[in-house]
């Protein structure tokens, strides 16, 4: 029987015998009928923050051990972590927010070949177009990135959705790093801002290699060669996406000139 004090032995909702903290039949949590203030505050926090520590755990693994979060998902250990799509969306939105708030945020475009009289306005329009549309193209580029990973890890016998998990984890880490770099927009010293940007590019490349090695249990040689090939190909795809955005703006501006 369940008791009115101490730890209950049966679920008070359906009467099923309890084996852990939650009922195996209806899912209700085993709680005291007369909770302490600490228990009340703990339950309140868990209701307001339903992820229950999954954010910190996911971010810790995402940053400290590239590829391990994907490997955990491959093995079916998912309950303790945020889903890849939530991580991707959360950190992409974080990046967009910081870029919008920073005095100098996002990509800055320079047009040295533009007519001097229109250079400022063309650079402004190019910057606006790139910062608005290029991040949105990543929603298309992420599946392409997963396809590149599927080709690079074709001997891993993993299905495409698993490669997509990996792709979203990698992009979540990249967006988080880009968010940190975007904070440099609050720094008035230009060389330091450029240093942040250079560090971001270096970090992105190294992260991909480390993540690929751990997630797919690859050798260092395979991780470096295949990771670099995927990264370079993906860079070209990103450049193509930028060109799709930039070229119409340049044609419109040149036509308007």
C-alpha positions in Angstrom: 0.0 0.0 0.0 1.0 3.6 -0.4 1.6 5.6 2.7 0.8 9.2 3.6 4.3 10.0 4.6 7.8 8.9 3.4 8.3 7.3 0.0 5.1 5.8 -1.5 5.2 2.2 -2.6 2.3 2.4 -5.0 1.3 5.0 -7.6 -1.4 7.3 -6.0 -2.9 7.8 -9.5 -3.4 4.3 -10.7 -2.3 2.0 -7.9 0.5 0.3 -9.8 3.5 -0.8 -7.7 6.3 1.7 -7.9 9.8 0.6 -9.1 11.4 4.0 -9.5 10.6 7.7 -9.2 7.9 7.5 -11.9 5.0 5.1 -12.4 5.7 2.6 -15.2 2.0 2.5 -16.1 0.7 6.1 -16.1 4.0 8.1 -15.8 3.0 10.1 -12.7 5.9 11.1 -10.4 5.9 9.7 -6.9 5.7 12.6 -4.6 4.9 13.2 -0.9 1.4 14.2 0.0 2.8 16.8 2.3 5.9 18.1 0.5 8.6 20.2 2.1 9.4 23.7 0.8 12.5 22.4 -0.9 10.4 19.7 -2.7 7.8 22.3 -3.7 10.4 24.6 -5.2 12.1 21.7 -6.9 8.8 20.7 -8.5 8.1 24.3 -9.5 11.5 24.6 -11.2 11.0 21.4 -13.1 7.6 22.6 -14.3 8.9 25.9 -15.4 12.1 24.4 -16.9 10.9 21.0 -18.2 14.2 20.1 -19.8 15.4 19.3 -16.3 19.1 19.9 -16.9 19.2 18.5 -20.4 20.3 21.9 -21.8 23.4 22.1 -19.7 24.2 18.4 -20.3 23.7 18.7 -24.0 25.7 21.9 -24.3 28.6 20.5 -22.2 28.9 17.5 -24.5 28.4 19.5 -27.6 31.3 21.8 -26.8 33.7 19.7 -24.7 33.4 16.4 -26.6 32.6 17.0 -30.3 30.7 14.0 -31.8 29.8 12.3 -28.5 26.3 13.7 -28.5 25.7 12.3 -31.9 27.2 9.0 -30.8 24.8 8.9 -27.8 21.9 9.4 -30.2 23.2 6.7 -32.5 23.1 4.3 -29.5 19.6 5.3 -28.6 20.5 7.2 -25.4 18.4 10.3 -26.0 16.2 11.0 -22.9 18.9 12.8 -21.1 19.7 15.2 -23.9 17.9 17.9 -26.0 16.9 16.8 -29.4 19.3 17.8 -32.3 16.6 19.9 -34.0 16.0 21.9 -30.8 19.7 22.5 -30.3 20.0 23.6 -33.8 17.1 26.0 -33.7 18.0 27.3 -30.3 21.6 28.3 -31.2 20.6 29.5 -34.7 18.1 31.9 -33.1 20.6 32.9 -30.5 23.0 33.9 -33.3 20.4 35.8 -35.1 19.4 37.7 -32.0 23.0 38.6 -31.1 23.8 39.7 -34.7 20.7 41.9 -34.7 21.6 43.5 -31.4 25.4 43.9 -31.8 26.5 47.3 -33.2 28.6 45.5 -35.8 27.0 42.1 -36.2 26.9 39.4 -38.8 28.8 39.5 -42.1 30.2 42.8 -43.2 30.6 43.2 -47.0 33.1 45.4 -48.9 32.7 46.2 -52.6 36.0 47.6 -53.8 34.9 47.4 -57.5 31.8 49.5 -56.9 31.5 53.0 -58.2 32.7 55.3 -55.4 29.5 57.4 -55.4 27.4 54.3 -54.8 29.8 52.1 -52.9 28.3 52.8 -49.5 24.7 52.1 -50.5 25.7 48.9 -52.4 27.7 47.6 -49.5 24.7 48.3 -47.2 22.3 46.4 -49.5 24.7 43.5 -49.9 25.3 43.3 -46.1 21.5 43.3 -45.5 20.8 40.7 -48.1 23.5 38.3 -46.9 22.7 38.6 -43.2 19.0 38.1 -43.9 19.0 35.3 -46.5 22.3 33.3 -46.1 21.4 32.0 -42.5 18.1 30.9 -43.9 19.8 28.9 -46.6 21.3 26.7 -43.9 17.9 25.1 -43.5 18.5 23.7 -47.0 22.3 23.3 -46.6 22.0 21.2 -43.5 20.4 18.2 -45.4 23.1 18.7 -48.0 25.8 18.6 -45.3 24.2 15.3 -44.0 24.4 13.9 -47.6 28.1 14.7 -47.7 28.6 13.0 -44.4 26.7 10.0 -45.6 29.0 9.7 -48.5 32.1 10.2 -46.4 30.9 7.6 -43.8 29.2 5.3 -46.3 30.9 2.2 -44.6 29.4 3.0 -41.2 26.1 1.3 -42.2 24.1 4.2 -40.7 20.9 5.5 -42.2 20.5 9.1 -43.5 18.5 10.3 -40.4 21.5 9.5 -38.2 23.7 11.5 -40.5 21.1 14.3 -40.2 21.4 14.1 -36.4 25.2 14.6 -36.7 24.7 17.5 -39.2 22.4 19.3 -36.8 24.7 18.8 -33.8 27.6 20.2 -35.8 25.6 23.2 -37.0 24.4 23.8 -33.5 28.0 24.0 -32.3 28.9 26.2 -35.2 26.0 28.6 -34.5 27.0 28.7 -30.8 30.6 29.6 -31.7 29.2 32.2 -34.2 27.1 33.7 -31.5 30.2 34.1 -29.3 32.0 35.7 -32.3 29.1 37.9 -33.0 29.5 39.3 -29.5 32.7 40.8 -30.8 30.5 43.3 -32.5 30.3 45.1 -29.2 34.1 45.6 -29.3 35.1 48.8 -31.1 38.7 47.5 -31.9 38.5 46.2 -35.5 41.6 43.9 -35.4 40.2 42.1 -32.4 36.9 41.6 -34.3 38.8 40.1 -37.2 40.7 37.9 -34.8 37.4 36.5 -33.5 36.2 35.8 -37.1 39.5 34.0 -37.9 39.2 31.9 -34.7 35.6 31.0 -35.7 36.7 29.6 -39.1 39.5 27.6 -37.5 37.3 26.3 -34.8 34.6 25.2 -37.3 37.2 23.1 -39.2 38.8 21.5 -36.2 35.4 20.8 -34.6 34.1 19.0 -37.8 37.2 16.7 -37.8 37.0 15.9 -34.1 33.3 15.3 -34.3 33.5 13.0 -37.3 36.3 11.0 -35.7 34.3 10.4 -32.5 30.8 10.0 -33.9 31.9 7.5 -36.6 34.8 5.9 -34.8 37.2 6.9 -37.6 40.9 6.9 -37.5 42.7 10.2 -37.3 43.8 9.9 -41.0 40.3 9.2 -42.1 38.8 11.9 -40.0 41.3 14.5 -41.3 41.0 13.5 -44.9 37.2 13.0 -45.1 36.4 15.8 -42.7 38.5 18.2 -44.7 36.9 17.1 -47.9 33.4 17.5 -46.5 34.3 20.9 -45.0 35.8 22.1 -48.3 32.9 20.9 -50.4 30.4 22.4 -47.9 32.3 25.7 -48.0 31.9 25.8 -51.8 28.2 25.1 -51.4 28.0 28.0 -48.9 29.8 30.3 -51.3 27.3 29.3 -54.0 24.5 30.1 -51.6 26.1 33.5 -51.0 26.4 34.1 -54.7 22.7 33.4 -55.3 22.0 36.1 -52.8 24.7 38.6 -53.8 24.5 38.5 -57.6 20.8 39.7 -57.9 21.7 42.6 -55.6 24.7 43.6 -57.7 22.7 43.4 -60.9 19.9 45.5 -59.4 22.3 48.1 -58.1 24.3 48.2 -61.4 21.1 48.6 -63.3 19.9 51.3 -61.0 23.2 53.1 -61.4 
